[in-house]
Amino acid sequence: MQVLLLPDLTLADRLDPTPGEREVLVAVRAVGLNRADLLQRVGRYPAPSGWPADIPGLEFAGTVVARGPGAARFGLGDRVMGLVGGGAMSELLAVHEEEVLAAPDRCTDAEAAAIPEAFLTAWDALVLRGRVERGDRVLIHAVGSGVGTAAVQFGAIFGLTMLGTSRTADKLERCRALGLHRGILAGDPEWPAAVGEPVQVIIDTLGASALAANLDLLAPLGRLVVLGTMTGATAPIDLGVVLRKRLTIVGTAMRSRGSVERRALLARFSADVMPHLASGELQPMVDSLVPMAEAARGYDLLTSNATFGKVVLTWPT
């Protein structure tokens, strides 16, 4: 089989994997590209223990082509998608059957590959970490990103008022069609004033530059869910604001979770969210399809911050 290797993003041959106990072997058709992949390439986000250090890729979609001993959840030929700690940019991938989801029939392989990381992260941030309640106002930073375009769509399902920031008016306008109630240009130094009344939950990928404003914008008992640190990981914090408002600040990441936690999360996601993906209430946003042989171009697209939704790398069929 062929794999994509770091750091040069060149294709190389590796031995085909053999599925182990309760594992399925997936012929990967498409792989969603994430900022974790960009960081891993430059040595800032190494793969967790037990996952390939030189093959990137966290989310994939493809077809089951073999089953290991005891594997019974999926049959040969079933279309699946999943989330792993690394190594998804391979033509073949052996993964435990409880870490695989059935791909929605209405989705192409590329669309299915854009689901696991973005929608799991968005749902986890809103429901499990952010503890949203009907009527809450939610602010999503970088709303035009893969996670942002997923998160904003949950507004209609959970009865939330969704606000979002972006550097471009075009992305904000496109997000309105996904359920965004108010778009805010992040390039405006006065952007916090555009938020209006306080919000109950903030989904933040910016980090340092937005911390002070985030704390000011949260209502009492508000929750700040930190998903990324695009503008830096270190910033002074006014603990007085945190104390007075009784705020909660929580960080979350999918990649660092162990198999037991990931399987439990997928089981709940399958029950609570997959029906909405199957019906089309939730729709993955794919900005660009890039052949795996041109992966460097895909990495450049994601780095540019000009994309709306996901960049997906594809293997030839």
Rosetta silent file (secondary structure, phi, psi, omega in degrees, C-alpha in Angstrom):
SEQUENCE: MQVLLLPDLTLADRLDPTPGEREVLVAVRAVGLNRADLLQRVGRYPAPSGWPADIPGLEFAGTVVARGPGAARFGLGDRVMGLVGGGAMSELLAVHEEEVLAAPDRCTDAEAAAIPEAFLTAWDALVLRGRVERGDRVLIHAVGSGVGTAAVQFGAIFGLTMLGTSRTADKLERCRALGLHRGILAGDPEWPAAVGEPVQVIIDTLGASALAANLDLLAPLGRLVVLGTMTGATAPIDLGVVLRKRLTIVGTAMRSRGSVERRALLARFSADVMPHLASGELQPMVDSLVPMAEAARGYDLLTSNATFGKVVLTWPT
SCORE:     score description
SCORE:     0.000 S_00000001
   1 L     0.000  160.319  175.249    0.000    0.000    0.000 S_00000001
   2 E  -101.489  148.374  176.714    0.992    3.644   -0.358 S_00000001
   3 E  -135.117  160.905  174.038    1.169    6.120    2.510 S_00000001
   4 E   -97.994  129.642 -175.130    1.895    9.825    2.830 S_00000001
   5 E  -110.517  142.194  172.573    5.066   10.557    4.782 S_00000001
   6 L   -89.619  156.049   -1.025    6.094   13.559    6.859 S_00000001
   7 L   -92.015   -6.635 -171.593    7.638   16.057    6.667 S_00000001
   8 L   -84.178   -7.237 -179.701    8.015   16.232    2.880 S_00000001
   9 L    59.979   45.562  177.018    4.515   14.894    2.081 S_00000001
  10 E  -103.150  153.137  178.046    5.888   12.285   -0.301 S_00000001
  11 E   -87.102  141.745  179.736    4.253    8.969   -1.138 S_00000001
  12 E  -144.103  159.498  178.578    5.970    5.753   -0.094 S_00000001
  13 E   -92.340  137.232  174.766    5.242    2.042   -0.081 S_00000001
  14 L  -133.794  159.602  176.780    4.549    0.204    3.171 S_00000001
  15 L   -65.364  142.982  177.138    3.451   -3.335    3.942 S_00000001
  16 L   -64.481  136.632  176.897   -0.304   -3.855    3.992 S_00000001
  17 L   -75.525  155.896  175.494   -1.654   -4.063    7.565 S_00000001
  18 L  -112.580  125.932 -178.316   -3.458   -7.154    8.833 S_00000001
  19 L   -67.057  134.748  179.471   -6.574   -6.540   10.934 S_00000001
  20 L   -91.476 -161.386 -178.926   -6.271   -7.824   14.484 S_00000001
  21 L   -56.303  121.843  178.784   -8.856   -8.898   17.040 S_00000001
  22 L    59.035   26.359  174.926  -12.157   -7.068   16.341 S_00000001
  23 E  -103.296  153.238  171.523  -10.474   -4.826   13.779 S_00000001
  24 E  -115.482  148.635  175.368  -11.633   -4.024   10.269 S_00000001
  25 E  -100.421  121.639 -175.510   -9.364   -3.257    7.336 S_00000001
  26 E  -108.905  127.708  168.989  -10.544   -0.149    5.515 S_00000001
  27 E   -81.463  104.829 -173.049   -9.599    0.785    1.971 S_00000001
  28 E   -74.159  129.962  177.674   -9.335    4.527    2.566 S_00000001
  29 E  -104.697  -32.676 -175.729  -10.834    6.714   -0.138 S_00000001
  30 E  -149.941  149.082 -178.368  -10.679   10.152    1.487 S_00000001
  31 E  -135.831  125.871  175.512   -9.013   11.830    4.465 S_00000001
  32 E   -74.452  136.161  179.106  -10.013   15.103    6.096 S_00000001
  33 L   -94.066  136.146 -176.979   -7.122   17.521    6.628 S_00000001
  34 L  -130.012  162.930  179.399   -6.891   19.230   10.024 S_00000001
  35 H   -63.996  -26.178  174.450   -4.740   21.843   11.693 S_00000001
  36 H   -59.370  -35.392  178.013   -3.312   19.064   13.836 S_00000001
  37 H   -67.212  -38.797  176.893   -1.812   17.684   10.616 S_00000001
  38 H   -62.925  -44.060 -178.616   -0.228   21.068    9.863 S_00000001
  39 H   -68.484  -37.799  179.260    1.252   21.246   13.356 S_00000001
  40 H   -63.460  -36.737 -178.990    2.504   17.666   13.244 S_00000001
  41 H   -61.089  -33.844 -178.267    4.357   18.392   10.017 S_00000001
  42 L  -100.049   13.546  173.336    6.416   21.127   11.718 S_00000001
  43 L    81.747   15.011 -175.929    7.013   19.113   14.870 S_00000001
  44 L  -102.426   -2.543 -179.046    4.568   20.948   17.135 S_00000001
  45 L  -150.792   73.028 -177.245    1.956   18.196   17.590 S_00000001
  46 L   -64.583  155.012  179.353    3.496   14.722   17.607 S_00000001
  47 L   -65.378  145.172  175.737    1.290   11.669   17.292 S_00000001
  48 L   -62.378  160.447  178.795    0.169   10.064   20.553 S_00000001
  49 L   -56.502  135.599  178.744    1.899    6.889   21.666 S_00000001
  50 L    96.271   -8.188  179.173    0.880    3.884   19.604 S_00000001
  51 L  -113.904  153.345 -177.204    0.150    5.811   16.399 S_00000001
  52 L   -58.046  134.270 -179.938    2.520    6.308   13.430 S_00000001
  53 L   -81.990  -20.219 -172.413    4.906    9.199   13.956 S_00000001
  54 L  -115.059    2.030  177.952    5.510    9.766   10.238 S_00000001
  55 L  -119.692  113.838 -178.201    2.066    9.228    8.675 S_00000001
  56 L   -79.795 -178.557  174.936   -0.479   12.018    9.327 S_00000001
  57 L   112.964  122.637 -177.257   -4.248   11.876    9.192 S_00000001
  58 L  -112.813  -29.472 -175.422   -6.957   11.799   11.855 S_00000001
  59 E  -132.096  142.389 -171.176  -10.260   11.250   10.030 S_00000001
  60 E  -147.344  164.438  170.209  -11.031    9.002    7.097 S_00000001
  61 E  -143.669  146.899 -179.743  -13.732    7.406    5.001 S_00000001
  62 E  -179.406 -154.569 -173.606  -13.609    4.270    2.899 S_00000001
  63 E  -126.864  136.614  177.287  -14.802    0.704    2.458 S_00000001
  64 E   -70.660  124.501 -178.692  -14.332   -2.366    4.647 S_00000001
  65 E  -117.819   -9.668  176.469  -12.272   -4.918    2.692 S_00000001
  66 E  -160.914  159.153  178.800  -11.348   -7.429    5.434 S_00000001
  67 E  -131.752  140.115  175.987  -12.237   -8.297    9.031 S_00000001
  68 L   -83.377  176.123  179.850  -10.100   -9.561   11.861 S_00000001
  69 L   -55.994  131.043  176.044  -11.086  -12.288   14.331 S_00000001
  70 L    83.807   -7.719 -179.605  -14.295  -11.434   16.169 S_00000001
  71 L   -76.657  123.962 -175.274  -15.161   -8.405   14.037 S_00000001
  72 L  -139.953   -5.941 -174.910  -18.870   -8.498   13.250 S_00000001
  73 L   -71.356  -30.225 -176.215  -20.274   -4.939   13.289 S_00000001
  74 L  -127.722  146.761  178.070  -19.530   -4.265    9.617 S_00000001
  75 L   -99.768  165.380  176.683  -19.614   -6.438    6.532 S_00000001
  76 L   -61.070  133.822 -178.757  -17.275   -6.503    3.567 S_00000001
  77 L    92.428  -10.001  178.278  -18.096   -3.614    1.259 S_00000001
  78 L   -66.023  139.180  176.116  -19.671   -1.452    3.958 S_00000001
  79 E   -86.969  129.341 -174.983  -18.891    2.243    3.684 S_00000001
  80 E  -136.287  168.926  174.045  -17.448    3.588    6.915 S_00000001
  81 E  -145.891  162.842 -178.333  -15.742    6.592    8.440 S_00000001
  82 E  -170.591  178.146 -176.192  -13.745    7.063   11.599 S_00000001
  83 E  -131.080  127.908 -179.347  -11.350    8.965   13.796 S_00000001
  84 L  -130.513  169.756  179.601   -7.844    7.805   14.728 S_00000001
  85 L   -80.204   -6.733  179.970   -4.810    9.210   16.524 S_00000001
  86 L   160.104  169.598  174.946   -2.787    9.269   13.318 S_00000001
  87 L    84.946    7.850 -176.410   -1.879    7.294   10.232 S_00000001
  88 L   -72.261  -18.754 -179.375   -5.106    7.813    8.278 S_00000001
  89 L   -82.912   59.607  179.182   -3.253    9.000    5.163 S_00000001
  90 E  -133.698  148.464  178.299   -2.747    5.396    4.094 S_00000001
  91 L   -65.790  -30.219  178.313   -4.439    3.403    1.359 S_00000001
  92 E  -128.963  140.631 -176.135   -5.272    0.729    3.925 S_00000001
  93 E  -141.394  124.179  175.312   -6.024    1.245    7.607 S_00000001
  94 E   -95.577  125.000 -174.962   -6.671   -1.344   10.324 S_00000001
  95 E  -145.077  146.789  179.921   -8.908    0.062   13.065 S_00000001
  96 E   -62.337  138.863 -174.808  -11.009   -1.352   15.886 S_00000001
  97 H   -62.337  -23.985  178.410  -14.617   -1.785   14.813 S_00000001
  98 H   -80.942   -3.513  176.127  -15.882    0.288   17.764 S_00000001
  99 H  -108.388   21.342  179.937  -13.888    3.262   16.466 S_00000001
 100 E  -126.397  142.076  176.933  -15.662    3.162   13.119 S_00000001
 101 E  -118.603  149.668  173.000  -19.031    4.623   12.139 S_00000001
 102 E   -68.184  130.848  178.160  -21.241    3.781    9.190 S_00000001
 103 L   -72.063  136.972  178.360  -20.926    6.523    6.580 S_00000001
 104 L   -58.747  136.320 -179.228  -24.251    8.250    5.825 S_00000001
 105 L   -58.420  -32.665 -174.309  -25.748    6.944    2.571 S_00000001
 106 L   -79.210   -7.882 -176.879  -26.400   10.475    1.388 S_00000001
 107 L  -101.058  141.337  169.609  -22.730   11.472    1.729 S_00000001
 108 L   -71.560  169.487  176.369  -19.906   10.892   -0.722 S_00000001
 109 H   -59.635  -39.553  179.766  -16.656    9.456    0.620 S_00000001
 110 H   -64.234  -42.226  178.069  -15.181   12.962    0.628 S_00000001
 111 H   -66.616  -40.224  178.850  -18.121   14.339    2.599 S_00000001
 112 H   -63.464  -36.603  179.188  -17.966   11.423    5.042 S_00000001
 113 H   -68.629  -17.398  179.281  -14.254   12.079    5.601 S_00000001
 114 L   -90.701    2.397 -175.591  -15.145   15.644    6.585 S_00000001
 115 L   -90.832  -54.199 -163.078  -17.464   14.496    9.376 S_00000001
 116 H   -56.095  -55.509 -176.330  -15.626   12.738   12.256 S_00000001
 117 H   -67.873  -46.689 -175.523  -13.178   15.347   13.545 S_00000001
 118 H   -66.187  -50.260 -174.125  -15.285   18.414   12.788 S_00000001
 119 H   -77.871  -35.456  174.287  -18.662   17.194   14.009 S_00000001
 120 H   -62.739  -44.278 -179.873  -17.354   15.198   16.979 S_00000001
 121 H   -63.986  -45.843 -178.695  -15.339   18.212   18.120 S_00000001
 122 H   -63.395  -46.975 -179.957  -18.232   20.635   17.613 S_00000001
 123 H   -64.273  -44.715  178.114  -20.766   18.393   19.362 S_00000001
 124 H   -60.302  -44.113 -178.410  -18.388   17.619   22.223 S_00000001
 125 H   -65.373  -41.853 -177.451  -17.587   21.327   22.666 S_00000001
 126 H   -76.478  -47.855 -169.608  -21.214   22.429   22.645 S_00000001
 127 H   -91.383  -53.025 -173.760  -22.950   19.594   24.496 S_00000001
 128 H   -80.980  -41.275 -178.833  -20.457   17.789   26.717 S_00000001
 129 H   -92.836  -43.929 -177.037  -18.056   20.643   27.544 S_00000001
 130 L   -83.143  -17.240  176.895  -20.201   23.720   26.905 S_00000001
 131 L    50.477   50.009 -177.246  -23.382   22.211   28.397 S_00000001
 132 L   -65.247  148.018  175.121  -25.595   24.284   26.096 S_00000001
 133 L  -127.254  151.239 -179.771  -29.236   24.757   26.962 S_00000001
 134 L   -52.513  132.385 -178.745  -32.101   25.849   24.746 S_00000001
 135 L    95.757  -10.509  179.132  -32.083   29.626   24.418 S_00000001
 136 L   -64.998  148.776  169.886  -28.337   30.021   25.011 S_00000001
 137 E   -98.440  129.488 -175.210  -26.321   32.492   22.975 S_00000001
 138 E  -123.600  130.330  176.675  -23.177   30.868   21.582 S_00000001
 139 E  -106.907  125.453 -179.833  -20.151   32.634   20.072 S_00000001
 140 E  -114.789  117.548  175.008  -18.002   30.588   17.673 S_00000001
 141 L   -80.254  148.213 -177.703  -14.608   31.942   16.681 S_00000001
 142 L    53.271   54.306 -172.140  -13.373   31.140   13.150 S_00000001
 143 L   -67.044  -17.589  178.785  -16.898   30.119   12.231 S_00000001
 144 L   -85.569    0.469  179.484  -15.907   29.397    8.616 S_00000001
 145 L   -76.689  176.367  177.649  -13.556   26.583    9.642 S_00000001
 146 H   -59.539  -48.362  178.622  -14.407   22.890    9.527 S_00000001
 147 H   -67.998  -39.375 -179.246  -15.366   22.831   13.195 S_00000001
 148 H   -63.117  -45.548 -179.751  -17.072   26.211   12.942 S_00000001
 149 H   -68.694  -25.091  173.584  -19.288   25.255   10.013 S_00000001
 150 H   -75.213  -47.523 -175.288  -20.224   22.080   11.885 S_00000001
 151 H   -61.176  -41.816 -174.869  -20.918   23.833   15.197 S_00000001
 152 H   -64.125  -27.866 -178.904  -23.156   26.539   13.759 S_00000001
 153 H   -70.976  -19.961  178.360  -25.489   23.921   12.290 S_00000001
 154 H   -73.434  -12.684 -177.913  -26.320   22.594   15.767 S_00000001
 155 H   -56.858  -47.409 -178.263  -28.051   25.880   16.552 S_00000001
 156 H   -67.535  -33.449 -178.103  -31.328   24.896   14.940 S_00000001
 157 H   -70.837  -40.016 -175.185  -31.259   21.432   16.531 S_00000001
 158 H  -101.020    0.478  178.690  -30.649   22.674   20.081 S_00000001
 159 L    71.664   45.727 -176.418  -32.543   25.971   19.916 S_00000001
 160 L  -110.463  153.332  169.919  -29.467   28.214   20.217 S_00000001
 161 E   -94.998  117.403 -172.197  -28.670   31.708   19.001 S_00000001
 162 E  -103.860  125.108  174.418  -25.424   31.353   17.048 S_00000001
 163 E  -116.836  150.361 -178.322  -22.920   34.168   16.652 S_00000001
 164 E  -149.972  149.994  176.395  -19.631   33.799   14.822 S_00000001
 165 E  -109.696  150.141  173.693  -16.438   35.632   13.996 S_00000001
 166 E  -158.647  159.198  177.111  -14.431   35.519   10.792 S_00000001
 167 L   -80.514  -14.606 -174.855  -11.888   37.674    9.025 S_00000001
 168 L  -125.448  138.359  179.501  -13.967   37.777    5.850 S_00000001
 169 H   -65.938  -32.318 -179.095  -17.498   38.971    5.207 S_00000001
 170 H   -62.056  -43.136  179.243  -17.966   36.278    2.560 S_00000001
 171 H   -64.731  -39.127  178.500  -17.499   33.458    5.082 S_00000001
 172 H   -62.835  -41.239 -179.710  -19.943   35.098    7.457 S_00000001
 173 H   -65.783  -40.321  179.378  -22.528   35.386    4.702 S_00000001
 174 H   -67.495  -31.801  178.380  -22.114   31.746    3.740 S_00000001
 175 H   -71.344  -23.460  177.133  -22.510   30.745    7.387 S_00000001
 176 H   -60.290  -35.309  178.834  -25.878   32.496    7.527 S_00000001
 177 L   -68.860  -17.641  179.523  -27.205   29.764    5.265 S_00000001
 178 L   -94.252   -5.729  178.300  -26.023   27.243    7.877 S_00000001
 179 L   119.958    6.565  178.529  -27.867   28.934   10.728 S_00000001
 180 L   -70.097  128.095 -179.632  -25.624   31.812   11.838 S_00000001
 181 L   -88.452  -33.683 -179.697  -27.727   34.558   13.408 S_00000001
 182 E  -145.075  124.912  177.394  -25.058   37.251   13.661 S_00000001
 183 E  -101.064  141.158 -175.082  -21.717   37.512   11.879 S_00000001
 184 E  -129.628  124.063  178.408  -18.846   39.534   13.332 S_00000001
 185 E   -75.258  115.524 -175.282  -15.757   40.677   11.422 S_00000001
 186 L   -71.374  -19.921 -179.990  -12.799   39.676   13.573 S_00000001
 187 L   -72.954  -15.371  178.505  -10.486   42.179   11.877 S_00000001
 188 L   -77.598  121.053 -179.664  -12.376   45.079   13.451 S_00000001
 189 L   -57.265  -23.210 -179.265  -10.636   46.087   16.716 S_00000001
 190 L   -96.427   21.549 -174.662  -14.066   46.811   18.174 S_00000001
 191 H   -56.501  -34.405 -178.590  -15.468   43.355   17.324 S_00000001
 192 H   -59.472  -31.679 -179.500  -16.500   42.526   20.931 S_00000001
 193 H   -64.430  -28.202 -178.746  -19.054   45.356   20.877 S_00000001
 194 H   -72.155  -14.260  179.099  -20.782   43.678   17.921 S_00000001
 195 H   -69.517  -30.821  179.980  -21.574   40.633   20.085 S_00000001
 196 L    80.047 -135.838 -177.058  -24.146   42.654   21.995 S_00000001
 197 L   -64.875  161.256 -175.966  -25.538   41.114   25.165 S_00000001
 198 L   -58.499  157.213  178.431  -23.458   38.451   26.989 S_00000001
 199 E  -112.740  154.132 -179.774  -23.167   34.894   25.698 S_00000001
 200 E   -87.822  -29.695 -177.253  -23.422   31.694   27.671 S_00000001
 201 E  -137.915  139.057  172.623  -20.872   29.665   25.672 S_00000001
 202 E  -124.563  128.371  174.182  -17.817   30.549   23.576 S_00000001
 203 E  -102.492  111.534 -168.795  -16.141   28.027   21.272 S_00000001
 204 E  -117.955  126.588  171.948  -12.608   29.350   20.845 S_00000001
 205 L  -111.657   -1.218 -173.822   -9.849   28.328   18.461 S_00000001
 206 L   -84.435  -44.497  179.279   -7.912   31.593   18.725 S_00000001
 207 L    87.563 -126.647 -166.479   -6.371   31.327   22.173 S_00000001
 208 H   -53.828  -48.909 -171.859   -4.216   34.102   23.590 S_00000001
 209 H   -65.909  -24.423 -175.538   -5.399   37.109   21.593 S_00000001
 210 H  -101.796   -4.251 -170.457   -9.072   36.525   22.374 S_00000001
 211 H   -59.468  -51.278 -176.386   -8.869   35.453   26.028 S_00000001
 212 H   -61.364  -45.232  179.735   -9.553   38.791   27.715 S_00000001
 213 H   -64.111  -39.776  179.230  -12.412   39.637   25.377 S_00000001
 214 H   -58.631  -46.523 -178.852  -13.883   36.159   25.768 S_00000001
 215 H   -63.700  -38.185  178.767  -14.006   36.467   29.554 S_00000001
 216 H   -66.903  -34.753 -174.868  -15.629   39.883   29.309 S_00000001
 217 H   -79.872  -18.600 -177.686  -18.276   38.630   26.873 S_00000001
 218 E   -74.004  139.339  173.191  -19.360   35.641   28.935 S_00000001
 219 E   -73.981  163.283  172.892  -22.474   35.886   31.069 S_00000001
 220 E   -51.844  138.100 -176.438  -22.351   34.753   34.714 S_00000001
 221 E    68.271   17.303  179.341  -21.854   30.975   34.833 S_00000001
 222 E   -70.512  161.784 -177.363  -20.652   31.128   31.225 S_00000001
 223 E  -124.347  125.962  174.026  -18.421   28.467   29.678 S_00000001
 224 E  -104.474  116.597 -179.233  -15.316   29.071   27.564 S_00000001
 225 E  -107.105  115.480 -174.734  -14.400   25.968   25.563 S_00000001
 226 E   -97.479  119.141 -179.402  -10.876   26.161   24.155 S_00000001
 227 L  -106.871  -19.367 -175.833  -10.247   24.102   21.014 S_00000001
 228 L  -162.082  171.207 -178.048   -7.094   25.731   19.701 S_00000001
 229 L  -135.192   54.907 -175.133   -4.403   28.348   20.177 S_00000001
 230 L   -61.532  -27.873 -179.488   -3.972   29.828   16.695 S_00000001
 231 L  -106.587   14.676  179.168   -2.829   33.182   18.114 S_00000001
 232 L   122.314  154.712 -175.454   -0.725   31.763   20.932 S_00000001
 233 L  -105.133   -6.657 -174.660   -1.085   29.575   23.994 S_00000001
 234 L  -123.480  127.829  179.103    0.022   31.979   26.726 S_00000001
 235 L  -155.957  147.893  174.678   -1.850   35.048   27.939 S_00000001
 236 L   -66.265  148.550 -178.646   -2.464   36.834   31.248 S_00000001
 237 L  -128.511  133.984  177.744   -5.816   36.026   32.797 S_00000001
 238 L   -85.809   95.551 -178.621   -7.962   38.178   35.071 S_00000001
 239 H   -67.418  -20.843  176.449   -8.970   35.647   37.696 S_00000001
 240 H   -61.490  -41.408  177.261  -11.161   38.279   39.292 S_00000001
 241 H   -63.458  -43.317  179.984  -13.505   38.091   36.293 S_00000001
 242 H   -60.506  -42.098 -178.697  -13.508   34.299   36.496 S_00000001
 243 H   -69.845  -47.309 -175.546  -14.383   34.417   40.201 S_00000001
 244 H   -63.580  -40.572 -177.752  -17.033   37.118   40.023 S_00000001
 245 H   -89.332   -7.785 -176.932  -18.867   35.527   37.122 S_00000001
 246 L    55.748   52.584 -175.664  -18.226   31.949   38.292 S_00000001
 247 L   -82.101  157.399  172.454  -16.953   31.061   34.834 S_00000001
 248 E  -116.389  128.438  175.016  -15.827   27.673   33.561 S_00000001
 249 E  -117.457  120.485 -176.342  -12.804   27.398   31.264 S_00000001
 250 E  -133.943  138.070  174.915  -12.325   23.972   29.721 S_00000001
 251 E  -102.483  151.496  178.811   -9.987   22.641   27.065 S_00000001
 252 L  -149.432  143.187  176.923  -10.787   19.747   24.784 S_00000001
 253 L  -149.967  141.401  179.792   -8.983   17.765   22.083 S_00000001
 254 L   -80.378  -39.627 -168.287   -9.909   14.566   20.288 S_00000001
 255 L   -64.381  -31.996 -174.746   -6.463   13.315   19.422 S_00000001
 256 L   -82.475   -1.372 -176.611   -5.152   12.885   22.949 S_00000001
 257 L   -81.094  141.202  177.878   -8.023   10.624   24.048 S_00000001
 258 L   -74.736  171.056 -174.491   -7.402    6.967   24.656 S_00000001
 259 H   -62.279  -38.700 -178.298   -9.266    4.185   22.897 S_00000001
 260 H   -63.477  -46.042 -179.594  -11.733    3.564   25.745 S_00000001
 261 H   -67.112  -40.541 -178.679  -12.787    7.211   25.883 S_00000001
 262 H   -65.128  -40.562 -179.760  -12.899    7.528   22.102 S_00000001
 263 H   -65.973  -40.790  178.099  -15.118    4.443   21.709 S_00000001
 264 H   -64.073  -39.483  179.220  -17.566    5.672   24.351 S_00000001
 265 H   -64.894  -43.272 -179.980  -17.700    9.058   22.654 S_00000001
 266 H   -64.402  -37.217  179.113  -18.353    7.500   19.256 S_00000001
 267 H   -62.904  -44.227  179.882  -21.153    5.350   20.666 S_00000001
 268 H   -70.181  -39.457  177.667  -22.954    8.374   22.074 S_00000001
 269 H   -60.998  -40.653 -179.910  -22.269   10.423   18.923 S_00000001
 270 H   -60.597  -41.260 -178.211  -23.724    7.609   16.827 S_00000001
 271 H   -75.957  -39.608 -171.074  -26.947    7.658   18.821 S_00000001
 272 H   -92.004  -30.659 -170.711  -27.331   11.414   19.257 S_00000001
 273 L  -114.090  -36.452 -175.550  -25.877   12.978   16.119 S_00000001
 274 H   -56.653  -35.742  176.548  -25.735   10.455   13.280 S_00000001
 275 H   -59.054  -33.222  179.438  -29.527   10.569   12.712 S_00000001
 276 H   -73.603  -30.825  174.908  -29.210   14.292   11.965 S_00000001
 277 H   -73.333  -38.198  179.723  -26.395   13.613    9.488 S_00000001
 278 H   -65.262  -34.273 -177.725  -28.391   10.824    7.881 S_00000001
 279 H   -83.585  -15.717 -177.065  -31.403   13.114    7.425 S_00000001
 280 L    93.133   -0.491  175.175  -29.388   16.021    6.047 S_00000001
 281 L   -61.662  -34.285  174.018  -30.133   18.356    8.968 S_00000001
 282 L  -112.150  134.183 -175.091  -26.372   18.426    9.441 S_00000001
 283 L  -134.213  121.984  176.574  -24.218   18.681    6.329 S_00000001
 284 L   -64.859  141.043  179.871  -20.417   18.442    6.088 S_00000001
 285 L  -104.225  115.107  178.564  -18.848   21.372    4.273 S_00000001
 286 E  -107.774  117.692  179.474  -16.082   20.414    1.816 S_00000001
 287 E   -81.347  -47.620 -172.648  -14.122   23.337    0.423 S_00000001
 288 E  -145.330  142.547  170.762  -11.603   21.485   -1.726 S_00000001
 289 E  -107.893  126.686 -176.496  -10.763   17.994   -2.938 S_00000001
 290 E  -129.317  127.588  176.454   -7.040   17.421   -3.460 S_00000001
 291 E   -58.908  144.924 -179.111   -5.423   14.193   -4.724 S_00000001
 292 H   -57.481  -32.868  178.727   -3.142   12.584   -2.146 S_00000001
 293 H   -65.038  -17.278  178.746   -0.252   12.903   -4.613 S_00000001
 294 H  -113.896   33.720 -175.291   -0.715   16.688   -4.368 S_00000001
 295 H   -55.312  -34.649 -179.494   -1.022   16.768   -0.580 S_00000001
 296 H   -58.150  -36.107  178.139    1.345   19.730   -0.302 S_00000001
 297 H   -66.509  -39.009  177.007   -1.220   21.828   -2.163 S_00000001
 298 H   -63.595  -42.772  177.406   -3.890   20.767    0.309 S_00000001
 299 H   -60.811  -41.271  179.265   -1.667   21.729    3.232 S_00000001
 300 H   -64.930  -38.539  178.973   -1.061   25.133    1.619 S_00000001
 301 H   -61.403  -46.342 -178.716   -4.802   25.651    1.153 S_00000001
 302 H   -67.244  -38.171  178.929   -5.529   24.987    4.820 S_00000001
 303 H   -62.983  -31.092 -175.658   -2.598   27.151    5.920 S_00000001
 304 L   -66.958  -18.598 -175.316   -3.934   30.060    3.854 S_00000001
 305 L    62.762   15.888 -179.486   -7.053   30.366    6.077 S_00000001
 306 L   -94.940   -4.669 -175.824   -8.983   31.078    2.893 S_00000001
 307 L   -81.613  154.196  175.300  -10.970   27.845    2.938 S_00000001
 308 L  -118.985  108.351 -172.967  -14.607   27.489    3.959 S_00000001
 309 L    88.649 -146.799 -167.793  -15.126   24.119    5.596 S_00000001
 310 E  -101.591  146.941  163.925  -12.793   21.192    5.040 S_00000001
 311 E   -95.629  129.488 -177.357   -9.921   20.353    2.735 S_00000001
 312 E  -121.863  128.820  176.471  -10.140   16.640    1.877 S_00000001
 313 E   -95.052  139.394 -173.574   -7.333   14.535    0.411 S_00000001
 314 E  -125.970  142.777  170.511   -8.375   11.656   -1.835 S_00000001
 315 L   -88.659  147.982  177.350   -6.816    8.425   -3.033 S_00000001
 316 L   -65.342  145.089  179.798   -7.412    7.436   -6.669 S_00000001
 317 L   -99.867    0.000    0.000  -10.212    4.924   -7.142 S_00000001
